[in-house]
Amino acid sequence: AAASTGFSWFVGGMLLALGLFMKDDPTKLSFRDSFKPDFALMKRVLHVSFPAMLERICMSTSGIVVIKCIASLGTTVVAANTVYGTAESISFMPAFAFATAATTLVGQSLGAGEKEKAKDFIRMIHRMSMCVAVLLAAFFLLCSQYVVRLYTNDPQVAALSAGVLKLI
């Protein structure tokens, strides 16, 4: 698994790198271009990305602590947590889609100087995402036992996973 994952990452990375050099648009890379670092730009990028980096460090660290605590409860609990987490991740997909749409539409509107249109997009996307979230919550509350059965045949793991999925 590690060898195939590493190989696929290598091939994917090489294809992406080739794409950066072969495409025909303003973001195309060339070995003839200057690779002299722009420290002012790097400072701006770090200023914007630093809070996100701290967030990811905190989230990853807390994830490790939580998994360590769960692992101390036994293999059935670890399996149930894995099944629950996988099933729950389905609910994140629409949220990421709405976030991407909001970022794109609001950014375009603000870039065009249309603040009211940006506010309208925010309101509309907020309403739509709340409706989808409520529907997903109802689905997981009513159908959690069926959802977790897609991932496991073990009745203990399924029962624990379904219970947690209902709570969440």
Phi and psi in radians as a Rosetta constraint file:
Dihedral C 1 N 2 CA 2 C 2 CIRCULARHARMONIC -1.151 0.35
Dihedral N 2 CA 2 C 2 N 3 CIRCULARHARMONIC -0.732 0.35
Dihedral C 2 N 3 CA 3 C 3 CIRCULARHARMONIC -1.129 0.35
Dihedral N 3 CA 3 C 3 N 4 CIRCULARHARMONIC -0.779 0.35
Dihedral C 3 N 4 CA 4 C 4 CIRCULARHARMONIC -1.197 0.35
Dihedral N 4 CA 4 C 4 N 5 CIRCULARHARMONIC -0.647 0.35
Dihedral C 4 N 5 CA 5 C 5 CIRCULARHARMONIC -1.143 0.35
Dihedral N 5 CA 5 C 5 N 6 CIRCULARHARMONIC -0.811 0.35
Dihedral C 5 N 6 CA 6 C 6 CIRCULARHARMONIC -1.060 0.35
Dihedral N 6 CA 6 C 6 N 7 CIRCULARHARMONIC -0.754 0.35
Dihedral C 6 N 7 CA 7 C 7 CIRCULARHARMONIC -1.105 0.35
Dihedral N 7 CA 7 C 7 N 8 CIRCULARHARMONIC -0.758 0.35
Dihedral C 7 N 8 CA 8 C 8 CIRCULARHARMONIC -1.157 0.35
Dihedral N 8 CA 8 C 8 N 9 CIRCULARHARMONIC -0.653 0.35
Dihedral C 8 N 9 CA 9 C 9 CIRCULARHARMONIC -1.127 0.35
Dihedral N 9 CA 9 C 9 N 10 CIRCULARHARMONIC -0.726 0.35
Dihedral C 9 N 10 CA 10 C 10 CIRCULARHARMONIC -1.078 0.35
Dihedral N 10 CA 10 C 10 N 11 CIRCULARHARMONIC -0.858 0.35
Dihedral C 10 N 11 CA 11 C 11 CIRCULARHARMONIC -1.088 0.35
Dihedral N 11 CA 11 C 11 N 12 CIRCULARHARMONIC -0.790 0.35
Dihedral C 11 N 12 CA 12 C 12 CIRCULARHARMONIC -1.060 0.35
Dihedral N 12 CA 12 C 12 N 13 CIRCULARHARMONIC -0.752 0.35
Dihedral C 12 N 13 CA 13 C 13 CIRCULARHARMONIC -1.100 0.35
Dihedral N 13 CA 13 C 13 N 14 CIRCULARHARMONIC -0.731 0.35
Dihedral C 13 N 14 CA 14 C 14 CIRCULARHARMONIC -1.132 0.35
Dihedral N 14 CA 14 C 14 N 15 CIRCULARHARMONIC -0.731 0.35
Dihedral C 14 N 15 CA 15 C 15 CIRCULARHARMONIC -1.116 0.35
Dihedral N 15 CA 15 C 15 N 16 CIRCULARHARMONIC -0.714 0.35
Dihedral C 15 N 16 CA 16 C 16 CIRCULARHARMONIC -1.127 0.35
Dihedral N 16 CA 16 C 16 N 17 CIRCULARHARMONIC -0.743 0.35
Dihedral C 16 N 17 CA 17 C 17 CIRCULARHARMONIC -1.096 0.35
Dihedral N 17 CA 17 C 17 N 18 CIRCULARHARMONIC -0.764 0.35
Dihedral C 17 N 18 CA 18 C 18 CIRCULARHARMONIC -1.048 0.35
Dihedral N 18 CA 18 C 18 N 19 CIRCULARHARMONIC -0.717 0.35
Dihedral C 18 N 19 CA 19 C 19 CIRCULARHARMONIC -1.059 0.35
Dihedral N 19 CA 19 C 19 N 20 CIRCULARHARMONIC -0.637 0.35
Dihedral C 19 N 20 CA 20 C 20 CIRCULARHARMONIC -1.143 0.35
Dihedral N 20 CA 20 C 20 N 21 CIRCULARHARMONIC -0.547 0.35
Dihedral C 20 N 21 CA 21 C 21 CIRCULARHARMONIC -1.568 0.35
Dihedral N 21 CA 21 C 21 N 22 CIRCULARHARMONIC -0.378 0.35
Dihedral C 21 N 22 CA 22 C 22 CIRCULARHARMONIC -1.755 0.35
Dihedral N 22 CA 22 C 22 N 23 CIRCULARHARMONIC -0.323 0.35
Dihedral C 22 N 23 CA 23 C 23 CIRCULARHARMONIC -1.249 0.35
Dihedral N 23 CA 23 C 23 N 24 CIRCULARHARMONIC 2.851 0.35
Dihedral C 23 N 24 CA 24 C 24 CIRCULARHARMONIC -2.087 0.35
Dihedral N 24 CA 24 C 24 N 25 CIRCULARHARMONIC 1.331 0.35
Dihedral C 24 N 25 CA 25 C 25 CIRCULARHARMONIC -2.672 0.35
Dihedral N 25 CA 25 C 25 N 26 CIRCULARHARMONIC 3.092 0.35
Dihedral C 25 N 26 CA 26 C 26 CIRCULARHARMONIC -1.089 0.35
Dihedral N 26 CA 26 C 26 N 27 CIRCULARHARMONIC -0.315 0.35
Dihedral C 26 N 27 CA 27 C 27 CIRCULARHARMONIC -1.595 0.35
Dihedral N 27 CA 27 C 27 N 28 CIRCULARHARMONIC 0.116 0.35
Dihedral C 27 N 28 CA 28 C 28 CIRCULARHARMONIC -1.104 0.35
Dihedral N 28 CA 28 C 28 N 29 CIRCULARHARMONIC 2.422 0.35
Dihedral C 28 N 29 CA 29 C 29 CIRCULARHARMONIC -1.706 0.35
Dihedral N 29 CA 29 C 29 N 30 CIRCULARHARMONIC 2.601 0.35
Dihedral C 29 N 30 CA 30 C 30 CIRCULARHARMONIC -2.516 0.35
Dihedral N 30 CA 30 C 30 N 31 CIRCULARHARMONIC 2.528 0.35
Dihedral C 30 N 31 CA 31 C 31 CIRCULARHARMONIC -1.232 0.35
Dihedral N 31 CA 31 C 31 N 32 CIRCULARHARMONIC -0.279 0.35
Dihedral C 31 N 32 CA 32 C 32 CIRCULARHARMONIC -1.403 0.35
Dihedral N 32 CA 32 C 32 N 33 CIRCULARHARMONIC -0.289 0.35
Dihedral C 32 N 33 CA 33 C 33 CIRCULARHARMONIC -1.247 0.35
Dihedral N 33 CA 33 C 33 N 34 CIRCULARHARMONIC 2.777 0.35
Dihedral C 33 N 34 CA 34 C 34 CIRCULARHARMONIC -1.335 0.35
Dihedral N 34 CA 34 C 34 N 35 CIRCULARHARMONIC 2.310 0.35
Dihedral C 34 N 35 CA 35 C 35 CIRCULARHARMONIC -1.842 0.35
Dihedral N 35 CA 35 C 35 N 36 CIRCULARHARMONIC 0.361 0.35
Dihedral C 35 N 36 CA 36 C 36 CIRCULARHARMONIC -1.156 0.35
Dihedral N 36 CA 36 C 36 N 37 CIRCULARHARMONIC 2.207 0.35
Dihedral C 36 N 37 CA 37 C 37 CIRCULARHARMONIC -1.138 0.35
Dihedral N 37 CA 37 C 37 N 38 CIRCULARHARMONIC 2.423 0.35
Dihedral C 37 N 38 CA 38 C 38 CIRCULARHARMONIC -1.727 0.35
Dihedral N 38 CA 38 C 38 N 39 CIRCULARHARMONIC 1.677 0.35
Dihedral C 38 N 39 CA 39 C 39 CIRCULARHARMONIC -1.157 0.35
Dihedral N 39 CA 39 C 39 N 40 CIRCULARHARMONIC -0.566 0.35
Dihedral C 39 N 40 CA 40 C 40 CIRCULARHARMONIC -1.136 0.35
Dihedral N 40 CA 40 C 40 N 41 CIRCULARHARMONIC -0.746 0.35
Dihedral C 40 N 41 CA 41 C 41 CIRCULARHARMONIC -1.177 0.35
Dihedral N 41 CA 41 C 41 N 42 CIRCULARHARMONIC -0.729 0.35
Dihedral C 41 N 42 CA 42 C 42 CIRCULARHARMONIC -1.074 0.35
Dihedral N 42 CA 42 C 42 N 43 CIRCULARHARMONIC -0.656 0.35
Dihedral C 42 N 43 CA 43 C 43 CIRCULARHARMONIC -1.128 0.35
Dihedral N 43 CA 43 C 43 N 44 CIRCULARHARMONIC -0.732 0.35
Dihedral C 43 N 44 CA 44 C 44 CIRCULARHARMONIC -1.119 0.35
Dihedral N 44 CA 44 C 44 N 45 CIRCULARHARMONIC -0.749 0.35
Dihedral C 44 N 45 CA 45 C 45 CIRCULARHARMONIC -1.100 0.35
Dihedral N 45 CA 45 C 45 N 46 CIRCULARHARMONIC -0.791 0.35
Dihedral C 45 N 46 CA 46 C 46 CIRCULARHARMONIC -1.104 0.35
Dihedral N 46 CA 46 C 46 N 47 CIRCULARHARMONIC -0.675 0.35
Dihedral C 46 N 47 CA 47 C 47 CIRCULARHARMONIC -1.068 0.35
Dihedral N 47 CA 47 C 47 N 48 CIRCULARHARMONIC -0.708 0.35
Dihedral C 47 N 48 CA 48 C 48 CIRCULARHARMONIC -1.346 0.35
Dihedral N 48 CA 48 C 48 N 49 CIRCULARHARMONIC -0.671 0.35
Dihedral C 48 N 49 CA 49 C 49 CIRCULARHARMONIC -1.501 0.35
Dihedral N 49 CA 49 C 49 N 50 CIRCULARHARMONIC -0.293 0.35
Dihedral C 49 N 50 CA 50 C 50 CIRCULARHARMONIC -1.041 0.35
Dihedral N 50 CA 50 C 50 N 51 CIRCULARHARMONIC -0.811 0.35
Dihedral C 50 N 51 CA 51 C 51 CIRCULARHARMONIC -1.059 0.35
Dihedral N 51 CA 51 C 51 N 52 CIRCULARHARMONIC -0.675 0.35
Dihedral C 51 N 52 CA 52 C 52 CIRCULARHARMONIC -1.149 0.35
Dihedral N 52 CA 52 C 52 N 53 CIRCULARHARMONIC -0.661 0.35
Dihedral C 52 N 53 CA 53 C 53 CIRCULARHARMONIC -1.117 0.35
Dihedral N 53 CA 53 C 53 N 54 CIRCULARHARMONIC -0.777 0.35
Dihedral C 53 N 54 CA 54 C 54 CIRCULARHARMONIC -1.084 0.35
Dihedral N 54 CA 54 C 54 N 55 CIRCULARHARMONIC -0.690 0.35
Dihedral C 54 N 55 CA 55 C 55 CIRCULARHARMONIC -1.063 0.35
Dihedral N 55 CA 55 C 55 N 56 CIRCULARHARMONIC -0.813 0.35
Dihedral C 55 N 56 CA 56 C 56 CIRCULARHARMONIC -1.120 0.35
Dihedral N 56 CA 56 C 56 N 57 CIRCULARHARMONIC -0.673 0.35
Dihedral C 56 N 57 CA 57 C 57 CIRCULARHARMONIC -1.087 0.35
Dihedral N 57 CA 57 C 57 N 58 CIRCULARHARMONIC -0.795 0.35
Dihedral C 57 N 58 CA 58 C 58 CIRCULARHARMONIC -1.119 0.35
Dihedral N 58 CA 58 C 58 N 59 CIRCULARHARMONIC -0.762 0.35
Dihedral C 58 N 59 CA 59 C 59 CIRCULARHARMONIC -1.128 0.35
Dihedral N 59 CA 59 C 59 N 60 CIRCULARHARMONIC -0.764 0.35
Dihedral C 59 N 60 CA 60 C 60 CIRCULARHARMONIC -1.154 0.35
Dihedral N 60 CA 60 C 60 N 61 CIRCULARHARMONIC -0.743 0.35
Dihedral C 60 N 61 CA 61 C 61 CIRCULARHARMONIC -1.116 0.35
Dihedral N 61 CA 61 C 61 N 62 CIRCULARHARMONIC -0.766 0.35
Dihedral C 61 N 62 CA 62 C 62 CIRCULARHARMONIC -1.150 0.35
Dihedral N 62 CA 62 C 62 N 63 CIRCULARHARMONIC -0.614 0.35
Dihedral C 62 N 63 CA 63 C 63 CIRCULARHARMONIC -1.068 0.35
Dihedral N 63 CA 63 C 63 N 64 CIRCULARHARMONIC -0.713 0.35
Dihedral C 63 N 64 CA 64 C 64 CIRCULARHARMONIC -1.120 0.35
Dihedral N 64 CA 64 C 64 N 65 CIRCULARHARMONIC -0.759 0.35
Dihedral C 64 N 65 CA 65 C 65 CIRCULARHARMONIC -1.107 0.35
Dihedral N 65 CA 65 C 65 N 66 CIRCULARHARMONIC -0.782 0.35
Dihedral C 65 N 66 CA 66 C 66 CIRCULARHARMONIC -1.102 0.35
Dihedral N 66 CA 66 C 66 N 67 CIRCULARHARMONIC -0.813 0.35
Dihedral C 66 N 67 CA 67 C 67 CIRCULARHARMONIC -1.092 0.35
Dihedral N 67 CA 67 C 67 N 68 CIRCULARHARMONIC -0.659 0.35
Dihedral C 67 N 68 CA 68 C 68 CIRCULARHARMONIC -1.084 0.35
Dihedral N 68 CA 68 C 68 N 69 CIRCULARHARMONIC -0.739 0.35
Dihedral C 68 N 69 CA 69 C 69 CIRCULARHARMONIC -1.130 0.35
Dihedral N 69 CA 69 C 69 N 70 CIRCULARHARMONIC -0.761 0.35
Dihedral C 69 N 70 CA 70 C 70 CIRCULARHARMONIC -1.143 0.35
Dihedral N 70 CA 70 C 70 N 71 CIRCULARHARMONIC -0.700 0.35
Dihedral C 70 N 71 CA 71 C 71 CIRCULARHARMONIC -1.079 0.35
Dihedral N 71 CA 71 C 71 N 72 CIRCULARHARMONIC -0.505 0.35
Dihedral C 71 N 72 CA 72 C 72 CIRCULARHARMONIC -1.257 0.35
Dihedral N 72 CA 72 C 72 N 73 CIRCULARHARMONIC -0.177 0.35
Dihedral C 72 N 73 CA 73 C 73 CIRCULARHARMONIC -1.608 0.35
Dihedral N 73 CA 73 C 73 N 74 CIRCULARHARMONIC -0.083 0.35
Dihedral C 73 N 74 CA 74 C 74 CIRCULARHARMONIC 1.989 0.35
Dihedral N 74 CA 74 C 74 N 75 CIRCULARHARMONIC 2.929 0.35
Dihedral C 74 N 75 CA 75 C 75 CIRCULARHARMONIC -1.209 0.35
Dihedral N 75 CA 75 C 75 N 76 CIRCULARHARMONIC -0.586 0.35
Dihedral C 75 N 76 CA 76 C 76 CIRCULARHARMONIC -1.132 0.35
Dihedral N 76 CA 76 C 76 N 77 CIRCULARHARMONIC -0.722 0.35
Dihedral C 76 N 77 CA 77 C 77 CIRCULARHARMONIC -1.187 0.35
Dihedral N 77 CA 77 C 77 N 78 CIRCULARHARMONIC -0.701 0.35
Dihedral C 77 N 78 CA 78 C 78 CIRCULARHARMONIC -1.091 0.35
Dihedral N 78 CA 78 C 78 N 79 CIRCULARHARMONIC -0.774 0.35
Dihedral C 78 N 79 CA 79 C 79 CIRCULARHARMONIC -1.105 0.35
Dihedral N 79 CA 79 C 79 N 80 CIRCULARHARMONIC -0.751 0.35
Dihedral C 79 N 80 CA 80 C 80 CIRCULARHARMONIC -1.094 0.35
Dihedral N 80 CA 80 C 80 N 81 CIRCULARHARMONIC -0.707 0.35
Dihedral C 80 N 81 CA 81 C 81 CIRCULARHARMONIC -1.107 0.35
Dihedral N 81 CA 81 C 81 N 82 CIRCULARHARMONIC -0.705 0.35
Dihedral C 81 N 82 CA 82 C 82 CIRCULARHARMONIC -1.140 0.35
Dihedral N 82 CA 82 C 82 N 83 CIRCULARHARMONIC -0.796 0.35
Dihedral C 82 N 83 CA 83 C 83 CIRCULARHARMONIC -1.102 0.35
Dihedral N 83 CA 83 C 83 N 84 CIRCULARHARMONIC -0.824 0.35
Dihedral C 83 N 84 CA 84 C 84 CIRCULARHARMONIC -1.033 0.35
Dihedral N 84 CA 84 C 84 N 85 CIRCULARHARMONIC -0.818 0.35
Dihedral C 84 N 85 CA 85 C 85 CIRCULARHARMONIC -1.064 0.35
Dihedral N 85 CA 85 C 85 N 86 CIRCULARHARMONIC -0.696 0.35
Dihedral C 85 N 86 CA 86 C 86 CIRCULARHARMONIC -1.162 0.35
Dihedral N 86 CA 86 C 86 N 87 CIRCULARHARMONIC -0.773 0.35
Dihedral C 86 N 87 CA 87 C 87 CIRCULARHARMONIC -1.138 0.35
Dihedral N 87 CA 87 C 87 N 88 CIRCULARHARMONIC -0.729 0.35
Dihedral C 87 N 88 CA 88 C 88 CIRCULARHARMONIC -1.119 0.35
Dihedral N 88 CA 88 C 88 N 89 CIRCULARHARMONIC -0.544 0.35
Dihedral C 88 N 89 CA 89 C 89 CIRCULARHARMONIC -1.069 0.35
Dihedral N 89 CA 89 C 89 N 90 CIRCULARHARMONIC -0.388 0.35
Dihedral C 89 N 90 CA 90 C 90 CIRCULARHARMONIC -1.018 0.35
Dihedral N 90 CA 90 C 90 N 91 CIRCULARHARMONIC -0.643 0.35
Dihedral C 90 N 91 CA 91 C 91 CIRCULARHARMONIC -1.243 0.35
Dihedral N 91 CA 91 C 91 N 92 CIRCULARHARMONIC -0.338 0.35
Dihedral C 91 N 92 CA 92 C 92 CIRCULARHARMONIC -1.374 0.35
Dihedral N 92 CA 92 C 92 N 93 CIRCULARHARMONIC -0.434 0.35
Dihedral C 92 N 93 CA 93 C 93 CIRCULARHARMONIC -1.002 0.35
Dihedral N 93 CA 93 C 93 N 94 CIRCULARHARMONIC -0.878 0.35
Dihedral C 93 N 94 CA 94 C 94 CIRCULARHARMONIC -1.089 0.35
Dihedral N 94 CA 94 C 94 N 95 CIRCULARHARMONIC -0.642 0.35
Dihedral C 94 N 95 CA 95 C 95 CIRCULARHARMONIC -1.083 0.35
Dihedral N 95 CA 95 C 95 N 96 CIRCULARHARMONIC -0.755 0.35
Dihedral C 95 N 96 CA 96 C 96 CIRCULARHARMONIC -1.130 0.35
Dihedral N 96 CA 96 C 96 N 97 CIRCULARHARMONIC -0.661 0.35
Dihedral C 96 N 97 CA 97 C 97 CIRCULARHARMONIC -1.129 0.35
Dihedral N 97 CA 97 C 97 N 98 CIRCULARHARMONIC -0.779 0.35
Dihedral C 97 N 98 CA 98 C 98 CIRCULARHARMONIC -1.138 0.35
Dihedral N 98 CA 98 C 98 N 99 CIRCULARHARMONIC -0.668 0.35
Dihedral C 98 N 99 CA 99 C 99 CIRCULARHARMONIC -1.111 0.35
Dihedral N 99 CA 99 C 99 N 100 CIRCULARHARMONIC -0.722 0.35
Dihedral C 99 N 100 CA 100 C 100 CIRCULARHARMONIC -1.132 0.35
Dihedral N 100 CA 100 C 100 N 101 CIRCULARHARMONIC -0.760 0.35
Dihedral C 100 N 101 CA 101 C 101 CIRCULARHARMONIC -1.092 0.35
Dihedral N 101 CA 101 C 101 N 102 CIRCULARHARMONIC -0.762 0.35
Dihedral C 101 N 102 CA 102 C 102 CIRCULARHARMONIC -1.090 0.35
Dihedral N 102 CA 102 C 102 N 103 CIRCULARHARMONIC -0.798 0.35
Dihedral C 102 N 103 CA 103 C 103 CIRCULARHARMONIC -1.039 0.35
Dihedral N 103 CA 103 C 103 N 104 CIRCULARHARMONIC -0.797 0.35
Dihedral C 103 N 104 CA 104 C 104 CIRCULARHARMONIC -1.154 0.35
Dihedral N 104 CA 104 C 104 N 105 CIRCULARHARMONIC -0.912 0.35
Dihedral C 104 N 105 CA 105 C 105 CIRCULARHARMONIC -1.195 0.35
Dihedral N 105 CA 105 C 105 N 106 CIRCULARHARMONIC -0.742 0.35
Dihedral C 105 N 106 CA 106 C 106 CIRCULARHARMONIC -1.184 0.35
Dihedral N 106 CA 106 C 106 N 107 CIRCULARHARMONIC -0.734 0.35
Dihedral C 106 N 107 CA 107 C 107 CIRCULARHARMONIC -1.068 0.35
Dihedral N 107 CA 107 C 107 N 108 CIRCULARHARMONIC -0.760 0.35
Dihedral C 107 N 108 CA 108 C 108 CIRCULARHARMONIC -1.115 0.35
Dihedral N 108 CA 108 C 108 N 109 CIRCULARHARMONIC -0.734 0.35
Dihedral C 108 N 109 CA 109 C 109 CIRCULARHARMONIC -1.143 0.35
Dihedral N 109 CA 109 C 109 N 110 CIRCULARHARMONIC -0.787 0.35
Dihedral C 109 N 110 CA 110 C 110 CIRCULARHARMONIC -1.149 0.35
Dihedral N 110 CA 110 C 110 N 111 CIRCULARHARMONIC -0.670 0.35
Dihedral C 110 N 111 CA 111 C 111 CIRCULARHARMONIC -1.093 0.35
Dihedral N 111 CA 111 C 111 N 112 CIRCULARHARMONIC -0.543 0.35
Dihedral C 111 N 112 CA 112 C 112 CIRCULARHARMONIC -1.516 0.35
Dihedral N 112 CA 112 C 112 N 113 CIRCULARHARMONIC 0.017 0.35
Dihedral C 112 N 113 CA 113 C 113 CIRCULARHARMONIC 1.338 0.35
Dihedral N 113 CA 113 C 113 N 114 CIRCULARHARMONIC 0.362 0.35
Dihedral C 113 N 114 CA 114 C 114 CIRCULARHARMONIC -1.862 0.35
Dihedral N 114 CA 114 C 114 N 115 CIRCULARHARMONIC 1.369 0.35
Dihedral C 114 N 115 CA 115 C 115 CIRCULARHARMONIC -1.117 0.35
Dihedral N 115 CA 115 C 115 N 116 CIRCULARHARMONIC -0.672 0.35
Dihedral C 115 N 116 CA 116 C 116 CIRCULARHARMONIC -1.149 0.35
Dihedral N 116 CA 116 C 116 N 117 CIRCULARHARMONIC -0.679 0.35
Dihedral C 116 N 117 CA 117 C 117 CIRCULARHARMONIC -1.118 0.35
Dihedral N 117 CA 117 C 117 N 118 CIRCULARHARMONIC -0.689 0.35
Dihedral C 117 N 118 CA 118 C 118 CIRCULARHARMONIC -1.074 0.35
Dihedral N 118 CA 118 C 118 N 119 CIRCULARHARMONIC -0.751 0.35
Dihedral C 118 N 119 CA 119 C 119 CIRCULARHARMONIC -1.115 0.35
Dihedral N 119 CA 119 C 119 N 120 CIRCULARHARMONIC -0.682 0.35
Dihedral C 119 N 120 CA 120 C 120 CIRCULARHARMONIC -1.085 0.35
Dihedral N 120 CA 120 C 120 N 121 CIRCULARHARMONIC -0.751 0.35
Dihedral C 120 N 121 CA 121 C 121 CIRCULARHARMONIC -1.077 0.35
Dihedral N 121 CA 121 C 121 N 122 CIRCULARHARMONIC -0.740 0.35
Dihedral C 121 N 122 CA 122 C 122 CIRCULARHARMONIC -1.055 0.35
Dihedral N 122 CA 122 C 122 N 123 CIRCULARHARMONIC -0.830 0.35
Dihedral C 122 N 123 CA 123 C 123 CIRCULARHARMONIC -1.060 0.35
Dihedral N 123 CA 123 C 123 N 124 CIRCULARHARMONIC -0.814 0.35
Dihedral C 123 N 124 CA 124 C 124 CIRCULARHARMONIC -1.104 0.35
Dihedral N 124 CA 124 C 124 N 125 CIRCULARHARMONIC -0.831 0.35
Dihedral C 124 N 125 CA 125 C 125 CIRCULARHARMONIC -1.149 0.35
Dihedral N 125 CA 125 C 125 N 126 CIRCULARHARMONIC -0.660 0.35
Dihedral C 125 N 126 CA 126 C 126 CIRCULARHARMONIC -1.060 0.35
Dihedral N 126 CA 126 C 126 N 127 CIRCULARHARMONIC -0.822 0.35
Dihedral C 126 N 127 CA 127 C 127 CIRCULARHARMONIC -1.086 0.35
Dihedral N 127 CA 127 C 127 N 128 CIRCULARHARMONIC -0.802 0.35
Dihedral C 127 N 128 CA 128 C 128 CIRCULARHARMONIC -1.091 0.35
Dihedral N 128 CA 128 C 128 N 129 CIRCULARHARMONIC -0.779 0.35
Dihedral C 128 N 129 CA 129 C 129 CIRCULARHARMONIC -1.183 0.35
Dihedral N 129 CA 129 C 129 N 130 CIRCULARHARMONIC -0.609 0.35
Dihedral C 129 N 130 CA 130 C 130 CIRCULARHARMONIC -1.152 0.35
Dihedral N 130 CA 130 C 130 N 131 CIRCULARHARMONIC -0.706 0.35
Dihedral C 130 N 131 CA 131 C 131 CIRCULARHARMONIC -1.079 0.35
Dihedral N 131 CA 131 C 131 N 132 CIRCULARHARMONIC -0.797 0.35
Dihedral C 131 N 132 CA 132 C 132 CIRCULARHARMONIC -1.125 0.35
Dihedral N 132 CA 132 C 132 N 133 CIRCULARHARMONIC -0.714 0.35
Dihedral C 132 N 133 CA 133 C 133 CIRCULARHARMONIC -1.087 0.35
Dihedral N 133 CA 133 C 133 N 134 CIRCULARHARMONIC -0.739 0.35
Dihedral C 133 N 134 CA 134 C 134 CIRCULARHARMONIC -1.137 0.35
Dihedral N 134 CA 134 C 134 N 135 CIRCULARHARMONIC -0.734 0.35
Dihedral C 134 N 135 CA 135 C 135 CIRCULARHARMONIC -1.094 0.35
Dihedral N 135 CA 135 C 135 N 136 CIRCULARHARMONIC -0.751 0.35
Dihedral C 135 N 136 CA 136 C 136 CIRCULARHARMONIC -1.135 0.35
Dihedral N 136 CA 136 C 136 N 137 CIRCULARHARMONIC -0.693 0.35
Dihedral C 136 N 137 CA 137 C 137 CIRCULARHARMONIC -1.074 0.35
Dihedral N 137 CA 137 C 137 N 138 CIRCULARHARMONIC -0.773 0.35
Dihedral C 137 N 138 CA 138 C 138 CIRCULARHARMONIC -1.102 0.35
Dihedral N 138 CA 138 C 138 N 139 CIRCULARHARMONIC -0.737 0.35
Dihedral C 138 N 139 CA 139 C 139 CIRCULARHARMONIC -1.049 0.35
Dihedral N 139 CA 139 C 139 N 140 CIRCULARHARMONIC -0.838 0.35
Dihedral C 139 N 140 CA 140 C 140 CIRCULARHARMONIC -1.180 0.35
Dihedral N 140 CA 140 C 140 N 141 CIRCULARHARMONIC -0.595 0.35
Dihedral C 140 N 141 CA 141 C 141 CIRCULARHARMONIC -1.167 0.35
Dihedral N 141 CA 141 C 141 N 142 CIRCULARHARMONIC -0.745 0.35
Dihedral C 141 N 142 CA 142 C 142 CIRCULARHARMONIC -1.478 0.35
Dihedral N 142 CA 142 C 142 N 143 CIRCULARHARMONIC -0.514 0.35
Dihedral C 142 N 143 CA 143 C 143 CIRCULARHARMONIC -2.097 0.35
Dihedral N 143 CA 143 C 143 N 144 CIRCULARHARMONIC 0.316 0.35
Dihedral C 143 N 144 CA 144 C 144 CIRCULARHARMONIC -1.007 0.35
Dihedral N 144 CA 144 C 144 N 145 CIRCULARHARMONIC -0.689 0.35
Dihedral C 144 N 145 CA 145 C 145 CIRCULARHARMONIC -1.123 0.35
Dihedral N 145 CA 145 C 145 N 146 CIRCULARHARMONIC -0.565 0.35
Dihedral C 145 N 146 CA 146 C 146 CIRCULARHARMONIC -1.339 0.35
Dihedral N 146 CA 146 C 146 N 147 CIRCULARHARMONIC -0.641 0.35
Dihedral C 146 N 147 CA 147 C 147 CIRCULARHARMONIC -1.121 0.35
Dihedral N 147 CA 147 C 147 N 148 CIRCULARHARMONIC -0.839 0.35
Dihedral C 147 N 148 CA 148 C 148 CIRCULARHARMONIC -1.201 0.35
Dihedral N 148 CA 148 C 148 N 149 CIRCULARHARMONIC -0.438 0.35
Dihedral C 148 N 149 CA 149 C 149 CIRCULARHARMONIC -1.184 0.35
Dihedral N 149 CA 149 C 149 N 150 CIRCULARHARMONIC -0.298 0.35
Dihedral C 149 N 150 CA 150 C 150 CIRCULARHARMONIC -1.196 0.35
Dihedral N 150 CA 150 C 150 N 151 CIRCULARHARMONIC -0.375 0.35
Dihedral C 150 N 151 CA 151 C 151 CIRCULARHARMONIC -1.906 0.35
Dihedral N 151 CA 151 C 151 N 152 CIRCULARHARMONIC -0.295 0.35
Dihedral C 151 N 152 CA 152 C 152 CIRCULARHARMONIC -2.633 0.35
Dihedral N 152 CA 152 C 152 N 153 CIRCULARHARMONIC 2.646 0.35
Dihedral C 152 N 153 CA 153 C 153 CIRCULARHARMONIC -1.800 0.35
Dihedral N 153 CA 153 C 153 N 154 CIRCULARHARMONIC -0.210 0.35
Dihedral C 153 N 154 CA 154 C 154 CIRCULARHARMONIC -1.284 0.35
Dihedral N 154 CA 154 C 154 N 155 CIRCULARHARMONIC 2.086 0.35
Dihedral C 154 N 155 CA 155 C 155 CIRCULARHARMONIC -1.106 0.35
Dihedral N 155 CA 155 C 155 N 156 CIRCULARHARMONIC -0.636 0.35
Dihedral C 155 N 156 CA 156 C 156 CIRCULARHARMONIC -1.153 0.35
Dihedral N 156 CA 156 C 156 N 157 CIRCULARHARMONIC -0.805 0.35
Dihedral C 156 N 157 CA 157 C 157 CIRCULARHARMONIC -1.107 0.35
Dihedral N 157 CA 157 C 157 N 158 CIRCULARHARMONIC -0.751 0.35
Dihedral C 157 N 158 CA 158 C 158 CIRCULARHARMONIC -1.095 0.35
Dihedral N 158 CA 158 C 158 N 159 CIRCULARHARMONIC -0.741 0.35
Dihedral C 158 N 159 CA 159 C 159 CIRCULARHARMONIC -1.122 0.35
Dihedral N 159 CA 159 C 159 N 160 CIRCULARHARMONIC -0.811 0.35
Dihedral C 159 N 160 CA 160 C 160 CIRCULARHARMONIC -1.095 0.35
Dihedral N 160 CA 160 C 160 N 161 CIRCULARHARMONIC -0.809 0.35
Dihedral C 160 N 161 CA 161 C 161 CIRCULARHARMONIC -1.074 0.35
Dihedral N 161 CA 161 C 161 N 162 CIRCULARHARMONIC -0.790 0.35
Dihedral C 161 N 162 CA 162 C 162 CIRCULARHARMONIC -1.105 0.35
Dihedral N 162 CA 162 C 162 N 163 CIRCULARHARMONIC -0.704 0.35
Dihedral C 162 N 163 CA 163 C 163 CIRCULARHARMONIC -1.076 0.35
Dihedral N 163 CA 163 C 163 N 164 CIRCULARHARMONIC -0.794 0.35
Dihedral C 163 N 164 CA 164 C 164 CIRCULARHARMONIC -1.164 0.35
Dihedral N 164 CA 164 C 164 N 165 CIRCULARHARMONIC -0.717 0.35
Dihedral C 164 N 165 CA 165 C 165 CIRCULARHARMONIC -1.072 0.35
Dihedral N 165 CA 165 C 165 N 166 CIRCULARHARMONIC -0.670 0.35
Dihedral C 165 N 166 CA 166 C 166 CIRCULARHARMONIC -1.135 0.35
Dihedral N 166 CA 166 C 166 N 167 CIRCULARHARMONIC -0.719 0.35
Dihedral C 166 N 167 CA 167 C 167 CIRCULARHARMONIC -1.126 0.35
Dihedral N 167 CA 167 C 167 N 168 CIRCULARHARMONIC -0.732 0.35
